[in-house]
Every structure is written in structure tokens, then in C-alpha cells.
Amino acid sequence: MRRLALLLCLLATVAQAAPRSGYDDAGPQVRAMQDDDDANPGFLWVQQGAALWSRPDGSASKSCADCHGDASTLRGVAARYPAFDAKLRRPVTLAQRINLCRTDHQAAPALAPESDALLGLTALVGLQSRGLPIAVDAGGPNRPFVEAGEHFFRTRQGQLNLSCANCHEERAGHRLGGALIPEGHANGYPQYRLEWQTMGSLARRLRACLIGVRAEPLAPDAPDAVALELYLAVRARGLTVETPAVRP
Amino acid sequence: MPRPLINVPKKVKRGDAFDIRILIAHPMESGQRRDDKGQPIPREIIHSFLCTYGGEEVFRAEFFPAISANPFLTFSARAVDSGQIVFTWTDDLGATQFDSVEITVE
């Protein structure tokens, strides 16, 4: 009986093992870059986002600030994304929400994925939640999408026949060539990657991962892409938002 | 091109050294990469940078292709008089850009 209790305790600790942010795996120089808002290049995009925030756009000639007021009123919002959209009956990412705002309320064309404008606005909204715990909703209408995302995460694919979990769960902390394999938590997007020499979204990072295992990269608005982003957010619960993060 | 992020203290005591930090938004294309069609991407880097304080040169740098995108510079100067700190940089396209901040010396 006691042995069983011990085993249960052990299982509980394994299940609750705290997720490890990519920040903790980065070198001291990269961490210093992220910690210093003047040295963090992500703030160049935040600055562009702040300029766009108060600029009227579209045929409605409304700015983000006209409805939302100061960007700081969106504190905590990014921590809840991807969130379920009742009208579309599916979860949407923060970048998709910004574009929905543009098309529905500003009557402006959607911003292109990976454009400086969209990354800037997403980084600005993300920054308002910096330091807050990730609070995405895993239940309710999101549940089937979380399950679809987890299924994608655990399915082997590509010519290398690897699943996300093969590397980022089973081999996290080990090395791939010279590079450390992180747990792959998406808690700082959009983020500045030194490898890219620019800011990028989680969708871009996922495409790079899929190309890495020689699988078909996900289309920007593929349902699986959002489901995977949602599952990654659920998986990263326990970490805080770091947007705009800096990674090697 | 977005404006650079500049960090200079607003007020400094006369005679004290202070840090000047600037993060410039620039792609710093090295000229050694090729595009999807195999064509070389022309070099486009900031090649010279100058900082003046009260009209006097305090820092000058030449940049080369190995400098990363969005270069971050930090250097220091000694507070003499209140005045303008002006940053000027020129890239391969020939565009000279500048930005400035005011500093109060007391």
C-alpha cells in the first residue's frame, strides 16, 4: 500500500514537472539582450506597433486606440490566446484576432503574415501581458482543438519520421549537433531570433521545425496550425509571457 | 525604417561619465547571401556611424558585413555642457539618417 502511494506521488511529480522556458536554456548574452528593453531588438517592432495603434486606418477611419484606448488596457489578453471565437466557432491566434479587428471594425485589409506591421501590433499587445502566467483555456469549446493540436504534436511525420514530442519532450535538454534542444514552449512570440536576424511569429517557427523534419509545412491559416499553437499554449501553462523574447 | 531606440540619461552631473546606447533598425544585408533564384543579394549595410555631443565628435565607427542586423552600440562620454547628442549613420544605398537627444548637465 505504501509502495503504491509512493508510486502515485512519483507519478504526480512527473506529471507536474514545471515547464522550462527557452529563456533558461539561452546563453547569458541572449538573456541579457532580452532583459534590457533598450538592447532587445524586439522593441523596434513594439515601437512600430505603438505608432500603428493610434493611426486611423481603413474605410471606417478608426484606429485601434479609438475602440481600445491605451494599449495597456489589453493587459492579460495575450496570455489567453489562442482564444475561441464564438462567431467563427474555432480558436484564433492573437495575430488573427488583430486582422479580424482590422477587417470587421476598421474595414481595412488584413495585414500580411510576417509583415512588420502585424508583428509590431502583435508584439505591442503581447508586451502588455509580459510577466503574467499563460492563461489559455483548455476546456469548453477549445477542448477538441487542444486534442487535435496534441495529436499533431505526437504524430510522426516527414522524411525523418519525427514527431514534435520526439525532440521537444523525449530529448529536450539533449543536443542536436551543437545546439541544445529546448522544451519548445511558445511563451515569447512574436520573438526576435538571432538566427533569423529579425522578428518572427510562432507560425514561422513551426514552419521551420516542419521543414527541419522534411515534412509539409503548415499553411499560415491551416486549422492544424492554430490547433497546434493552442496545444503549445496549454502545454506552456506555468510559464509567464515573455513577449518580445530573444532567442538564439 | 523605424526610428532607433536611444538611451541616454536626461540629466547628468557635470564632469560625470555617462553611457550612450543606441539600437538602430537596419537589415545589415551582408552581400554574401543568395535569394531563392540563386541571385546574389546586394550588400546593404550601414558603413559609417558618427556621434557628436555639443557639436564635437565623441564616437565614430566603421561597420563591416559581419555586424548583425539591428546593430546595438554602447559607448560613454563625459558630461561637459547641456546640449544635443546627434547620431548620424550612412548605409550602402547612400541614405544618411540622423536622430538626436537632448541632455541636461547640472
Chai-1 contact restraints between the chains, C-beta under 6 A:
chainA,res_idxA,chainB,res_idxB,connection_type,confidence,min_distance_angstrom,max_distance_angstrom,comment,restraint_id
A,D38,B,L5,contact,1.0,0.0,6.0,A-B,restraint_1
A,D38,B,N7,contact,1.0,0.0,6.0,A-B,restraint_2
A,D38,B,R21,contact,1.0,0.0,6.0,A-B,restraint_3
A,A39,B,F72,contact,1.0,0.0,6.0,A-B,restraint_4
A,P41,B,N70,contact,1.0,0.0,6.0,A-B,restraint_5
A,F43,B,L5,contact,1.0,0.0,6.0,A-B,restraint_6
A,L44,B,P2,contact,1.0,0.0,6.0,A-B,restraint_7
A,L44,B,A25,contact,1.0,0.0,6.0,A-B,restraint_8
A,Q47,B,P2,contact,1.0,0.0,6.0,A-B,restraint_9
A,Q48,B,P2,contact,1.0,0.0,6.0,A-B,restraint_10
A,Q197,B,A69,contact,1.0,0.0,6.0,A-B,restraint_11
